[in-house]
Amino acid sequence: MARILAIDYGTKRTGIAVTDELQIIASGLTTVNTKELIDFLKTYTSKESVELFIIGEPKQMNYNASESEVSILKFLKTLETVFPNIPIKRIDERFTSKMAFQTMIDSGLSKKQRQNKALIDEISATIILQSYLYSQS
């Protein structure tokens, strides 16, 4: 089986998480500068088999799209063009940043470590991916 790769897209930084090859476990992979995201994905997919991209879908409490959705839609068009053979699914990402921050507290990270926004983005991508995996079981 191939991996599933989740993306928590941001205008500055993007968190990335992947499954194992059996698609059982979601693990944080990294956070990349968003300007380098497509190049990172090209390199990653040249080394690892990826069968699906999961992209966070930011929504407001009333289920309307958040303002960051405009940037994400532009990114999705590029992603579809560069990787036409890898399907894309969207997952509601409301509360993932708060959940990521709480995960950092629960795991005993220091206050300074919890201020690492890149780590929050990576954990958020992992939560998005784990949500997808749960929805499939």
Secondary structure, 3 states (H helix, E strand, C coil): CCEEEEEECCCCEEEEEEECCCCCCEEEEEEEEHHHHHHHHHHHHHHCCEEEEEEEECECCCCCECCCHHHHHHHHHHHHHHCCCCCEEEEECCCHHHHHHHHHHHCCCCHHHHCCHHHHHHHHHHHHHHHHHHHHC
